[in-house]
Amino acid sequence: MPIGEATLAERRVVECPAVECPVCSAPSDCPPPTVVERVITKRVEVPVARPPETGGDLDLPIIGAVEWVEVDPPGLRLEARIDTGAETTSIHAEDVEVVEIDGRRFVRYTITDPVSGEAHRVENPVRRRVLIKQQDGQHDRRYVVRHWVTLGETRLYVDVTLADRAEMTFPMLIGRNVLTDIAIVDVSQHHVLTNESL
């Protein structure tokens, strides 16, 4: 057997000496462990912070960025975007046409229930026409009529602009002519008045 292999075999059988405990001579003589820190787990219920129901100097109700509203006529419940940057409330209307009845101008239009798909034909006197400048620079003339709009516990008879909101997420937009002195808008919340969503 070569010398290198014998030396390797000898190394394999060499046992390391046992290291004695510096405190005691036998394991039974070791002192009991001392508690350095005690960890206590305790369940604590943290109350969930509820948003305030009213706010401001006028103690107005707080509403979310999207709320359910009722529009009469035709007596529909619609989901609306709440927009403090818009001056006037607007609603999605189709098949708009102007007619004259007894010397007065009326506008006929269709409002569709987004849930059932049922189309409601509405006829209202023309209040005025407004000129809206689009993002692409084009101008659009829209008719303004009056509707009863119910938001929470508030019911108002307000001007509503007939608009093409087919590309918008919500068929109705609530503007400042409804919101002023009526509610405070918290854009971080939705459906505060009803706690409902789609």
Secondary structure, 3 states (H helix, E strand, C coil): CCHHHHHHHHHHHCCCCCCCCCCCCCHHHCCCCCCCCCCCCCCCCCCCCCCCCEECCCCEEEEECEEEEEEECCCEEEEEEECCCCCCEEEECEEEEEEEECCEEEEEEEEECCCCCCEEEEEEECCEEEEEECCCCCEEEEEEEEEEEEECCEEEEEEEEEECCCCCCCCEEECHHHHCCCCEEECCCCCCCCCCCC
